Amino acid sequence: MKSENINALDEIHKGACMGMEAIHFVLDKVEDEKLEKTLNKQYNDYRDIASEIEEIYPKYNDDDEPHEVNAAAKAMTWYGVEMKTLMDKSSSKIAEIMLKGVNMGVIEGRKVLNNKNIDKEVNKLISKYVTMQEKSVEELKKYL
């Protein structure tokens, strides 16, 4: 059970870090102030989730820290954002790019939640992450 909690926390931590990276990469392309505000809020939500994970992680693994996104994944995200916005930097395009990533986060989060062998504390944090992601989907849809 301990390893399942660690795996769940690692997975969600990577998702939160990836979300922050993606937002970081697109923010300089955003021209719509409302979209920028939405993305900044989402960035802060990801940061808060990552911090909460880092806070409880030692209860489950005192030898290590939560996994983060590796350099290759960061580079591929940056490259993908650059290529997809090369010809179109519209709010709609940026929202579309972000929605694809957020939807992956929802899917991964739901998979983790379906694991009934994780502690209530971990389950609660992952539920918070998924709920935040689902709200992000609804917010981003407004810009399509």
Long-range contacts (C-beta under 8 A, 24 or more apart in sequence): 1-117, 1-118, 1-119, 2-60, 2-61, 4-115, 4-117, 4-118, 5-60, 5-118, 5-119, 5-122, 6-57, 6-60, 6-61, 8-112, 8-115, 8-118, 8-122, 8-126, 9-53, 9-56, 9-57, 9-60, 9-66, 9-122, 9-125, 10-66, 10-67, 11-108, 11-112, 12-49, 12-53, 12-108, 12-109, 12-112, 12-125, 12-126, 12-129, 13-50, 13-53, 13-54, 13-57, 13-66, 13-67, 13-68, 14-66, 14-67, 14-68, 14-69, 15-104, 15-105, 15-108, 15-109, 15-129, 16-46, 16-47, 16-49, 16-50, 16-53, 16-129, 17-46, 17-50, 17-68, 17-69, 18-69, 18-73, 18-77, 18-101, 18-105, 19-43, 19-46, 19-101, 19-102, 19-105, 20-46, 20-47, 20-50, 21-69, 21-74, 21-77, 21-78, 22-77, 22-81, 22-97, 22-98, 22-101, 23-98, 25-77, 25-78, 25-81, 25-82, 26-81, 26-85, 26-94, 26-97, 26-98, 29-81, 29-85, 29-89, 29-94, 30-91, 30-94, 31-89, 31-91, 32-91, 32-143, 35-91, 35-94, 35-95, 35-143, 38-139, 38-140, 38-143, 39-98, 42-132, 42-136, 42-139, 45-132, 45-136, 46-132, 49-125, 49-128, 49-129, 49-132, 52-125, 52-128, 53-125, 56-121, 56-122, 56-125, 59-121, 60-122, 91-143, 92-143, 92-144, 94-143, 95-140, 95-141, 95-142, 95-143, 95-144, 96-144, 98-136, 98-140, 99-137, 99-140, 99-141, 99-144, 102-133, 102-136, 102-137, 102-140, 103-137, 105-129, 105-133, 106-130, 106-133, 106-134, 106-137, 109-133
